[in-house]
C-alpha cells in the first residue's frame, strides 16, 4: 500500500517541529506566569506529600498502624480529645504499633516486655514526658538528664526521701489534710449537702500540701494560691499531643508563662532556705533537708581535710527540681486521691474495713496526728491504695525519645529521634496476673502468694528502670494520710452519672464527671 507523503513528516523535519513546539510552550508559560507559579507550587507540594508518605511507610515498616498518614498533621485531631478506649484499640493492634502526629513518628509498646525494655534502655532512649515538656519544664531540668549525670543527680535527691525526712513531711501532710477537710465540710454544709465535684478542691489540697512540704514557710500563702491557679495551664500543656509551637494563645505558651511565675517563687524559697539553715534553723521542709545535707557534707569534708567538696546547687537548679516534683505530686497525686475517694464510696464494705483498721492503728484517738509508726500498721489501707492505683493508674504511658536507632526487637528498629512510648496500663490490667482486672479487689495484695504479688514486674504504676519515680514512699504515705484521715473524719456519698466510669485524660486520668461527692461530718 502506498501512503500519501503528506500524511507522514519527513525525518529531517522532526527536530525543527520539536523546537517549534517547545518554543510555543515556553512562550505560553511565560505569557501565563500565574499558571506557572501555581503549577510549580502544586508540584512542590505534591512532591513533599509523597516524600512524607514514603518516609512514614519506611519508618513504619511492618508494624501495625495506618497504611498512610494524614498529610502534615497525622493523627493530631484524634489526639485533641484522647480517650482510654482509643488507646486500648491502639494497644490491641499489636505489641508494637506506629502512628505519626505533626511529623513526629511514634512507636507505641503495649506488652510488659517491650515496655520494660524501653524503660531500661537509657543507651537508646531518654524520657521526654511529652513533646512539649522541655519547653514547659525547661530543657535543663534534671528529669531530662540521662546516664551518669542523671544517676549522680538522683543519688543526691535520694536523701530527701529517707524515713527521717518522710516523718517530718508527714506532720505537714496530716495538718493540711485536716485543714482542707474542715473546709470541705463547711462548703458541704453551705451547699445543703448537694454533691460537688472534688476535681479542683483535691488539686488545691495537693498543691497546698506539696508546696508546704517542699518549701515550708519559705513560700508565702498568697504565692501558693497564685501557683495553684496558674498550674492548671501547665497540666493542660502536658497532654500527650498539643499544637507544637509556643505561640501566644496556645496551651504551651500559657504553660511557659505559668512556669515562669511558679519558678520565680520556688527560686526565692530556695534562697530563703539557704539563709535560714545557715543561721542555724531546724529542718522543716524538703528544701531545708536538701540545704542541711549539703551543709553537713561540706562540714564533714572540711574536718576530714578532703579536697573534694559536695556539689552546690543554685537557686534555679533547686527550683527546677521542686517544679518537677510539683508535676508529679499535683497531677498524678490528684488523680490517685480522686479515684481512691470514688472507689471507696462505691465499695462501702471496703471503706468499713479501712475504718476498722484506722481505729486499731490509731487507738481510736483520731485527733492525734498521724505518725509513720501508725501508717506502718495500716496494711489494708496500703492494699486499698495499691489497688486503686492499679485499677486507675494516674499515668498510662511515659513517652521517651530515641537518641539513636533502637533495635527494640529482632525484626524492628525504632528510628533515631522518634518518640517511643512504653504503656503502663496494659501491664496493670493483664488478666494473667490480675484476676478480674477490671474489679476493685484490694485483698489481692494481702496474699503474698497471689499472682499480683508474685509478678511485681507488672506493677508499673511508678514506672521502672533508672527513671522510676523517686517519690514512691512519699506518694504512698501521703495517700495513706489523706485517705486515712478522710475515712475517720468524714462520710461521703458518690453521685453516679453516666460519665462516672468514663475517663478524662488531662496529662493524667480523671473521672469525666469530676467525681461528684456529698460530704458530711463523721461522728463515730
Backbone torsions as a table, in degrees:
resi	resn	phi	psi	omega
1	UNK	NA	140.2	-179.4
2	UNK	-107.8	124.7	179.7
3	UNK	-92.9	148.6	176.7
4	UNK	-67.2	133.3	-179.4
5	UNK	-63.1	-20.8	179.8
6	UNK	-73.8	-14.6	-177.5
7	UNK	-90.7	-10.7	-177.4
8	UNK	-126.9	127.7	179.0
9	UNK	-71.4	142.0	178.0
10	UNK	-71.4	139.0	-176.1
11	UNK	-51.4	-38.4	-176.0
12	UNK	-68.8	-16.3	-178.5
13	UNK	-91.5	-10.3	-174.5
14	UNK	-63.9	-49.0	179.5
15	UNK	-56.6	-42.3	-179.2
16	UNK	-65.0	-31.7	177.7
17	UNK	-69.2	-37.8	-179.8
18	UNK	-64.3	-49.3	-179.7
19	UNK	-61.7	-36.2	179.2
20	UNK	-64.7	-41.9	179.6
21	UNK	-66.7	-41.3	179.8
22	UNK	-62.7	-41.9	179.7
23	UNK	-64.3	-37.6	179.0
24	UNK	-65.8	-43.1	-179.4
25	UNK	-65.6	-41.9	179.7
26	UNK	-61.5	-45.0	179.7
27	UNK	-62.9	-36.9	-179.3
28	UNK	-66.8	-43.3	-179.0
29	UNK	-67.3	-40.8	179.7
30	UNK	-64.6	-34.8	179.2
31	UNK	-79.5	-13.7	-179.4
32	UNK	-122.7	60.4	-174.2
33	UNK	-57.7	-40.3	177.5
34	UNK	-57.2	-40.0	179.2
35	UNK	-65.0	-37.8	178.6
36	UNK	-62.4	-46.1	-179.2
37	UNK	-63.1	-47.2	-179.8
38	UNK	-61.5	-43.4	179.9
39	UNK	-63.6	-41.7	179.9
40	UNK	-64.9	-43.5	178.9
41	UNK	-63.2	-41.6	-179.9
42	UNK	-62.3	-43.1	178.8
43	UNK	-63.6	-42.5	-179.8
44	UNK	-63.0	-44.9	180.0
45	UNK	-63.5	-44.3	179.6
46	UNK	-61.1	-40.3	179.3
47	UNK	-64.0	-43.5	179.5
48	UNK	-63.5	-43.0	-179.7
49	UNK	-65.0	-41.0	178.0
50	UNK	-65.5	-38.3	177.6
51	UNK	-64.1	-42.2	178.7
52	UNK	-58.9	-46.2	-179.9
53	UNK	-65.1	-38.9	-179.2
54	UNK	-64.2	-45.0	179.2
55	UNK	-64.2	-44.0	179.5
56	UNK	-59.4	-47.2	-177.8
57	UNK	-66.9	-34.0	178.1
58	UNK	-68.0	-41.0	178.5
59	UNK	-69.2	-40.5	-178.1
60	UNK	-66.3	-38.3	-178.2
61	UNK	53.4	-124.4	-174.3
62	UNK	-94.9	4.2	-176.0
63	UNK	-66.8	148.6	172.7
64	UNK	-61.5	150.2	-179.0
65	UNK	146.7	171.8	-179.3
66	UNK	-57.0	136.6	179.0
67	UNK	-63.9	-38.6	178.0
68	UNK	-124.2	152.8	177.0
69	UNK	-106.8	144.7	177.8
70	UNK	-61.7	130.1	-176.2
71	UNK	-50.9	133.2	174.0
72	UNK	68.6	-58.9	-171.0
73	UNK	-87.2	-19.9	-177.7
74	UNK	58.8	-131.1	-177.8
75	UNK	-94.6	35.1	-177.7
76	UNK	-59.5	-45.5	-176.9
77	UNK	-66.4	-33.8	175.2
78	UNK	-64.1	-30.3	-175.8
79	UNK	-85.2	-13.1	179.5
80	UNK	-64.4	-37.3	178.0
81	UNK	-127.9	72.2	-177.3
82	UNK	-65.9	144.9	177.3
83	UNK	-127.5	151.2	178.1
84	UNK	-62.9	-36.5	178.4
85	UNK	-63.2	-38.2	177.8
86	UNK	-62.9	-42.8	177.6
87	UNK	-67.0	-36.3	177.7
88	UNK	-61.4	-38.7	177.0
89	UNK	-64.8	-39.7	178.5
90	UNK	-64.5	-44.1	179.2
91	UNK	-64.0	-37.8	-178.1
92	UNK	-70.5	-17.5	-176.8
93	UNK	-72.9	-20.1	178.4
94	UNK	169.3	163.1	178.3
95	UNK	-61.6	-35.6	171.2
96	UNK	-129.1	136.6	178.7
97	UNK	-141.9	161.2	-172.9
98	UNK	-124.1	151.6	171.9
99	UNK	-158.2	172.3	-179.4
100	UNK	-140.6	138.7	177.1
101	UNK	-138.8	119.8	-179.5
102	UNK	49.5	48.5	178.2
103	UNK	66.6	7.4	174.1
104	UNK	-89.3	113.3	179.0
105	UNK	-82.0	128.9	-173.2
106	UNK	-123.8	131.5	171.7
107	UNK	-114.9	124.7	-177.4
108	UNK	-109.4	128.3	178.4
109	UNK	-99.5	136.1	-177.6
110	UNK	-112.5	-20.8	-176.1
111	UNK	-92.0	159.6	178.2
112	UNK	-63.0	-38.1	-178.8
113	UNK	-61.2	-52.7	-177.8
114	UNK	-71.0	-35.0	177.7
115	UNK	-61.3	-48.3	-179.8
116	UNK	-67.1	-33.0	179.5
117	UNK	-64.2	-42.2	178.4
118	UNK	-64.3	-46.0	-177.5
119	UNK	-64.6	-23.3	-177.0
120	UNK	-110.7	25.1	-179.1
121	UNK	-125.1	63.5	-178.7
122	UNK	-64.1	-18.0	178.4
123	UNK	-71.8	-19.7	-177.0
124	UNK	-114.9	-25.3	-173.5
125	UNK	-144.7	146.6	178.1
126	UNK	-125.9	148.8	-179.3
127	UNK	-66.0	137.1	173.7
128	UNK	-124.2	-1.3	-178.8
129	UNK	59.6	-75.7	169.9
130	UNK	-141.4	169.1	-173.4
131	UNK	-61.1	-31.0	-176.7
132	UNK	-91.0	-1.0	-169.7
133	UNK	-60.5	-41.6	-177.9
134	UNK	-66.3	-33.9	176.8
135	UNK	-66.9	-37.7	-175.1
136	UNK	-81.6	-48.2	-174.2
137	UNK	-92.7	-1.1	-178.3
138	UNK	83.5	130.2	-176.7
139	UNK	-63.5	-24.2	-179.5
140	UNK	-85.2	2.5	179.7
141	UNK	-61.6	142.2	-174.2
142	UNK	-61.7	-24.3	-178.0
143	UNK	-65.0	-18.6	-179.4
144	UNK	-97.2	1.0	177.9
145	UNK	-72.6	159.8	-179.8
146	UNK	-143.8	161.5	175.0
147	UNK	68.6	-147.6	-175.2
148	UNK	-61.1	-39.2	-179.6
149	UNK	-59.5	-40.6	178.6
150	UNK	-69.4	-41.4	179.9
151	UNK	-60.7	-45.5	-180.0
152	UNK	-64.0	-41.6	179.6
153	UNK	-63.8	-45.2	-177.7
154	UNK	-65.1	-36.9	179.5
155	UNK	-60.1	-38.8	177.3
156	UNK	-65.1	-42.9	-176.3
157	UNK	-73.4	-21.2	180.0
158	UNK	-58.4	-29.8	-178.3
159	UNK	-67.9	-14.0	179.3
160	UNK	-81.6	-5.3	-175.9
161	UNK	-125.9	28.9	173.9
162	UNK	-72.5	165.5	-179.8
163	UNK	-62.3	-36.9	178.3
164	UNK	-62.4	-43.5	179.3
165	UNK	-67.6	-40.7	-179.4
166	UNK	-62.8	-32.7	178.5
167	UNK	-65.8	-38.4	177.1
168	UNK	-64.6	-43.8	-178.3
169	UNK	-64.8	-36.2	-176.4
170	UNK	-63.1	-34.9	177.1
171	UNK	-58.8	-42.2	179.2
172	UNK	-68.9	-45.9	-178.9
173	UNK	-59.1	-43.5	-178.2
174	UNK	-64.7	-44.8	-178.5
175	UNK	-63.4	-44.4	-176.9
176	UNK	-71.5	-38.4	177.7
177	UNK	-59.4	-45.7	179.6
178	UNK	-62.1	-41.7	179.5
179	UNK	-60.2	-45.8	-177.6
180	UNK	-71.6	-35.6	178.1
181	UNK	-65.2	-34.5	175.1
182	UNK	-63.0	-39.0	177.0
183	UNK	-67.1	-40.0	178.9
184	UNK	-61.2	-43.6	-178.9
185	UNK	-67.3	-36.9	177.3
186	UNK	-63.8	-44.2	178.6
187	UNK	-63.1	-41.1	179.7
188	UNK	-62.2	-40.4	179.4
189	UNK	-66.0	-41.2	-179.1
190	UNK	-68.2	-26.4	-179.7
191	UNK	-95.8	14.6	179.4
192	UNK	58.7	31.6	174.6
193	UNK	76.1	13.3	179.2
194	UNK	-72.7	142.1	-178.3
195	UNK	-60.4	138.5	179.7
196	UNK	-128.7	146.7	174.8
197	UNK	-66.5	137.4	178.7
198	UNK	-102.1	11.0	-177.1
199	UNK	-56.6	-57.2	-173.8
200	UNK	-84.1	-28.5	176.3
201	UNK	-67.6	-36.7	176.9
202	UNK	-68.2	-39.8	178.4
203	UNK	-62.2	-39.3	179.5
204	UNK	-70.7	-38.1	174.3
205	UNK	-55.6	-46.9	-178.5
206	UNK	-68.4	-39.2	178.8
207	UNK	-64.6	-44.4	178.8
208	UNK	-60.9	-45.5	179.3
209	UNK	-62.6	-49.1	-176.2
210	UNK	-60.6	-47.9	-176.6
211	UNK	-68.4	-33.6	176.7
212	UNK	-73.5	-37.4	176.7
213	UNK	-68.2	-45.1	-175.5
214	UNK	-74.7	-42.6	-170.5
215	UNK	-116.3	-9.5	179.8
216	UNK	58.4	-141.9	180.0
217	UNK	-83.7	5.7	178.6
218	UNK	-76.1	-5.6	176.8
219	UNK	-123.5	125.9	-175.4
220	UNK	-71.8	159.5	-176.6
221	UNK	-61.0	-38.8	-178.9
222	UNK	-67.0	-29.3	177.6
223	UNK	-68.6	-33.7	177.8
224	UNK	-62.6	-43.6	178.5
225	UNK	-63.9	-43.0	-179.6
226	UNK	-62.5	-47.0	-179.2
227	UNK	-64.5	-42.3	-179.8
228	UNK	-61.7	-43.9	-179.4
229	UNK	-64.9	-34.7	-177.0
230	UNK	-85.3	-24.1	-171.2
231	UNK	-67.4	-24.1	178.8
232	UNK	-58.2	-33.1	178.4
233	UNK	-66.4	-34.4	176.6
234	UNK	-67.1	-42.3	178.2
235	UNK	-57.6	-47.2	-177.9
236	UNK	-63.2	-32.8	-178.1
237	UNK	-79.0	-14.2	-178.0
238	UNK	-99.0	25.2	167.9
239	UNK	-69.1	159.7	-174.3
240	UNK	-55.5	-41.5	-178.5
241	UNK	-131.1	131.2	175.0
242	UNK	-140.2	164.7	173.0
243	UNK	-55.5	125.1	-165.8
244	UNK	-73.6	-15.6	-175.9
245	UNK	-98.6	138.0	-179.2
246	UNK	-85.4	66.8	179.1
247	UNK	-92.5	148.8	178.1
248	UNK	-51.5	131.9	-179.5
249	UNK	97.5	-15.8	178.9
250	UNK	-84.4	162.7	179.7
251	UNK	-62.7	-39.6	-178.1
252	UNK	-65.5	-42.5	178.8
253	UNK	-61.1	-45.5	179.1
254	UNK	-61.5	-38.8	179.9
255	UNK	-66.2	-39.4	179.9
256	UNK	-63.4	-40.6	177.7
257	UNK	-64.9	-39.7	179.4
258	UNK	-67.4	-38.7	177.4
259	UNK	-61.7	-40.5	179.6
260	UNK	-60.9	-41.3	179.4
261	UNK	-64.4	-49.1	-178.3
262	UNK	-63.2	-44.6	-175.5
263	UNK	-64.8	-34.6	178.1
264	UNK	-60.7	-42.9	178.8
265	UNK	-70.5	-38.0	-178.6
266	UNK	-68.9	-38.7	176.9
267	UNK	-64.7	-39.4	178.2
268	UNK	-65.6	-37.5	177.4
269	UNK	-63.2	-40.1	177.9
270	UNK	-62.9	-42.4	179.9
271	UNK	-62.7	-44.1	-179.2
272	UNK	-65.5	-38.3	179.9
273	UNK	-63.9	-42.4	178.7
274	UNK	-59.6	-41.9	179.0
275	UNK	-66.7	-41.4	-178.3
276	UNK	-64.9	-47.6	-178.8
277	UNK	-68.5	-37.9	178.6
278	UNK	-61.5	-27.9	179.9
279	UNK	-91.9	13.1	174.5
280	UNK	92.2	14.0	-179.8
281	UNK	-67.4	151.7	177.1
282	UNK	-85.8	153.6	-179.5
283	UNK	-67.4	123.9	179.4
284	UNK	-126.5	-7.5	-178.4
285	UNK	-157.2	179.8	-174.1
286	UNK	-66.5	-43.3	179.6
287	UNK	-64.1	-38.3	175.9
288	UNK	-58.1	-44.2	-179.6
289	UNK	-61.0	-42.7	179.9
290	UNK	-62.5	-48.9	-179.7
291	UNK	-63.9	-40.3	180.0
292	UNK	-65.9	-39.8	177.6
293	UNK	-59.9	-42.5	179.4
294	UNK	-66.4	-42.2	179.7
295	UNK	-61.7	-46.2	-179.6
296	UNK	-63.5	-42.4	-179.5
297	UNK	-65.2	-36.4	179.4
298	UNK	-68.6	-42.0	178.8
299	UNK	-65.5	-38.6	178.6
300	UNK	-65.7	-43.4	179.2
301	UNK	-63.5	-37.2	179.5
302	UNK	-67.2	-43.9	179.8
303	UNK	-63.8	-36.8	-178.6
304	UNK	-84.5	-3.3	-179.5
305	UNK	68.6	26.7	-178.6
306	UNK	-76.6	138.6	177.5
307	UNK	-80.3	-16.3	-178.3
308	UNK	-94.8	109.0	-179.7
309	UNK	-96.1	151.4	179.5
310	UNK	-64.0	151.9	179.4
311	UNK	-67.5	138.6	173.6
312	UNK	-94.4	146.0	178.5
313	UNK	-114.8	133.5	179.0
314	UNK	-73.0	164.0	176.2
315	UNK	-58.5	-38.0	-180.0
316	UNK	-64.7	-44.2	179.9
317	UNK	-63.8	-42.7	178.3
318	UNK	-64.9	-41.3	178.5
319	UNK	-60.8	-39.9	179.5
320	UNK	-66.1	-37.9	177.3
321	UNK	-63.2	-47.0	179.1
322	UNK	-62.9	-36.9	176.8
323	UNK	-60.5	-41.7	178.9
324	UNK	-67.4	-37.0	177.1
325	UNK	-66.4	-35.4	177.7
326	UNK	-62.4	-40.1	179.5
327	UNK	-57.4	-45.6	-178.9
328	UNK	-70.7	-46.5	-174.3
329	UNK	-73.0	-31.3	-176.1
330	UNK	-77.3	-52.9	-173.9
331	UNK	-83.4	-51.3	-178.7
332	UNK	-67.1	-43.6	-179.1
333	UNK	-65.6	-40.8	179.2
334	UNK	-60.9	-44.6	177.4
335	UNK	-59.2	-46.6	-178.8
336	UNK	-61.4	-43.7	-178.6
337	UNK	-68.2	-43.4	-179.2
338	UNK	-60.6	-45.9	179.5
339	UNK	-69.4	-30.6	176.4
340	UNK	-64.3	-42.4	175.4
341	UNK	-60.4	-44.5	-177.8
342	UNK	-66.1	-45.3	-178.4
343	UNK	-63.6	-41.1	-179.8
344	UNK	-69.8	-35.9	177.3
345	UNK	-65.0	-36.8	-178.1
346	UNK	-81.3	-8.4	-179.9
347	UNK	-133.4	73.9	-175.7
348	UNK	-59.5	-27.9	179.6
349	UNK	-67.8	-32.1	177.4
350	UNK	-75.7	-40.2	177.0
351	UNK	-61.1	-36.5	178.5
352	UNK	-63.2	-39.1	177.6
353	UNK	-67.2	-37.7	177.2
354	UNK	-61.3	-45.0	-178.7
355	UNK	-65.3	-37.7	178.6
356	UNK	-65.1	-40.7	178.4
357	UNK	-66.4	-39.5	178.5
358	UNK	-60.6	-39.4	-178.9
359	UNK	-61.2	-42.1	-179.3
360	UNK	-72.6	-48.3	-175.4
361	UNK	-64.4	-30.8	-176.8
362	UNK	-100.8	-0.6	-177.2
363	UNK	63.4	30.2	179.3
364	UNK	62.4	12.6	177.9
365	UNK	-103.2	90.2	-173.1
366	UNK	-82.5	-9.3	176.9
367	UNK	-81.8	-18.7	-178.7
368	UNK	-73.8	131.3	-179.0
369	UNK	-60.1	147.3	178.3
370	UNK	-67.9	147.6	173.7
371	UNK	-127.5	164.5	177.7
372	UNK	-62.4	-33.4	179.3
373	UNK	-64.1	-38.2	176.2
374	UNK	-64.6	-45.9	-179.6
375	UNK	-61.4	-34.4	178.2
376	UNK	-59.8	-27.6	-177.4
377	UNK	-98.2	29.8	178.8
378	UNK	-124.4	58.6	-177.5
379	UNK	-63.4	-33.3	-178.4
380	UNK	-70.9	-42.7	177.6
381	UNK	-61.4	-39.4	178.2
382	UNK	-62.6	-38.9	178.3
383	UNK	-66.0	-38.9	178.3
384	UNK	-61.8	-45.8	-179.6
385	UNK	-64.4	-44.1	-178.9
386	UNK	-62.5	-40.9	-179.4
387	UNK	-71.5	-38.4	178.8
388	UNK	-63.5	-40.9	178.4
389	UNK	-69.2	-30.3	176.8
390	UNK	-70.7	-45.7	-175.5
391	UNK	-66.3	-43.4	178.4
392	UNK	-127.3	76.3	-179.1
393	UNK	-63.9	129.6	179.6
394	UNK	-55.4	-40.6	-178.6
395	UNK	-110.5	121.5	-178.1
396	UNK	-92.9	-20.6	-178.8
397	UNK	-159.0	157.4	-179.0
398	UNK	-132.3	97.0	-176.4
399	UNK	-62.3	136.6	173.6
400	UNK	-119.6	163.2	175.8
401	UNK	-121.4	130.8	-179.4
402	UNK	-74.5	130.4	179.1
403	UNK	-89.2	-16.0	174.0
404	UNK	-159.9	173.2	-179.5
405	UNK	-55.0	128.8	-172.2
406	UNK	-113.8	103.3	178.2
407	UNK	-74.7	80.3	-171.9
408	UNK	-73.1	-25.2	176.8
409	UNK	-143.2	173.3	-179.3
410	UNK	-68.3	-19.2	-175.6
411	UNK	-115.1	-0.9	-177.9
412	UNK	-148.1	138.4	176.1
413	UNK	-121.2	123.3	177.8
414	UNK	-72.6	126.4	-179.3
415	UNK	-61.7	153.1	175.8
416	UNK	-62.0	149.9	178.8
417	UNK	63.6	25.7	173.4
418	UNK	-100.0	161.2	171.8
419	UNK	-92.0	128.8	178.3
420	UNK	-123.6	125.7	-167.8
421	UNK	-116.7	111.0	171.6
422	UNK	-78.5	125.5	-176.6
423	UNK	-97.7	125.6	-176.7
424	UNK	-88.3	-33.8	-173.3
425	UNK	-57.4	-47.4	-177.6
426	UNK	-59.4	-37.6	178.9
427	UNK	-65.1	-35.1	-178.0
428	UNK	-78.7	-7.6	178.9
429	UNK	-125.6	25.4	178.8
430	UNK	-73.4	115.7	-177.1
431	UNK	-65.9	-18.0	177.3
432	UNK	-75.8	-17.7	179.9
433	UNK	-108.8	-40.9	-178.0
434	UNK	-115.9	103.5	177.7
435	UNK	-62.1	135.5	-175.6
436	UNK	50.0	62.9	-172.9
437	UNK	-62.9	-18.3	-178.8
438	UNK	-85.0	-3.9	-177.4
439	UNK	-100.7	151.6	177.8
440	UNK	-89.8	99.3	-173.6
441	UNK	-130.5	82.3	-178.8
442	UNK	-60.1	-28.7	-176.7
443	UNK	-61.9	-18.9	-179.1
444	UNK	-62.4	-21.4	-178.0
445	UNK	-92.0	-6.3	-177.9
446	UNK	-88.2	-18.5	177.9
447	UNK	-94.4	111.5	-177.5
448	UNK	-62.0	-19.3	-179.2
449	UNK	-98.9	6.4	178.7
450	UNK	-67.3	157.1	178.9
451	UNK	-63.7	-27.1	177.2
452	UNK	-64.1	-43.9	-177.8
453	UNK	-80.0	-25.4	-178.5
454	UNK	-89.6	1.3	176.6
455	UNK	-127.7	61.2	-175.0
456	UNK	-63.2	-21.4	-178.9
457	UNK	-67.3	-15.9	178.6
458	UNK	-85.2	-17.8	-178.9
459	UNK	-84.2	88.9	-172.7
460	UNK	-105.3	24.4	-180.0
461	UNK	-54.7	-37.9	-177.6
462	UNK	-104.0	15.6	179.5
463	UNK	79.4	-160.5	-179.8
464	UNK	-161.8	168.1	176.1
465	UNK	81.3	-166.8	-174.8
466	UNK	-64.3	-19.0	-179.9
467	UNK	-106.1	19.1	176.0
468	UNK	-57.2	145.0	-177.0
469	UNK	-49.3	126.5	-178.3
470	UNK	-77.1	-18.0	-174.6
471	UNK	-106.7	37.3	-177.4
472	UNK	-59.5	-51.2	-177.9
473	UNK	-67.0	-38.1	177.5
474	UNK	-58.5	-45.2	-179.0
475	UNK	-62.1	-48.5	-177.4
476	UNK	-63.5	-39.3	179.8
477	UNK	-69.2	-42.8	-179.6
478	UNK	-64.4	-41.7	178.7
479	UNK	-66.6	-36.2	176.9
480	UNK	-64.9	-38.6	178.1
481	UNK	-64.3	-48.7	-177.9
482	UNK	-64.6	-51.6	-174.8
483	UNK	-74.6	-33.0	176.8
484	UNK	-65.1	-46.1	177.9
485	UNK	-65.1	-40.7	179.4
486	UNK	-60.5	-41.2	-176.2
487	UNK	-62.8	-34.4	-176.1
488	UNK	-97.0	-16.6	-177.2
489	UNK	-101.1	-20.8	-173.1
490	UNK	-139.0	155.4	162.9
491	UNK	-106.7	148.1	175.6
492	UNK	-147.9	144.3	178.1
493	UNK	-118.6	142.2	-178.5
494	UNK	-101.4	122.1	173.3
495	UNK	-84.8	105.8	-178.2
496	UNK	-79.5	135.4	175.6
497	UNK	-124.5	177.0	177.7
498	UNK	-64.7	-18.2	-178.3
499	UNK	-101.6	3.2	-176.3
500	UNK	-61.6	-39.0	-179.3
501	UNK	-94.6	-2.6	175.3
502	UNK	-82.1	145.7	-174.4
503	UNK	-104.9	133.2	172.7
504	UNK	-104.6	124.9	-176.2
505	UNK	-103.4	102.4	177.7
506	UNK	-126.1	85.0	-172.5
507	UNK	68.1	-51.6	174.2
508	UNK	-126.6	179.6	-176.9
509	UNK	-87.7	139.9	174.5
510	UNK	-142.2	152.1	172.8
511	UNK	-62.2	138.4	-174.5
512	UNK	-64.0	-27.3	-179.5
513	UNK	-92.8	5.1	177.4
514	UNK	81.2	2.7	-179.2
515	UNK	62.3	94.0	-177.4
516	UNK	-90.5	113.2	-177.0
517	UNK	-123.5	147.8	175.4
518	UNK	-113.0	117.7	-176.1
519	UNK	-103.5	149.8	172.3
520	UNK	-150.4	152.6	-178.1
521	UNK	-67.8	144.8	178.7
522	UNK	-97.3	127.3	-173.6
523	UNK	-97.9	-17.2	-175.9
524	UNK	-66.7	NA	NA
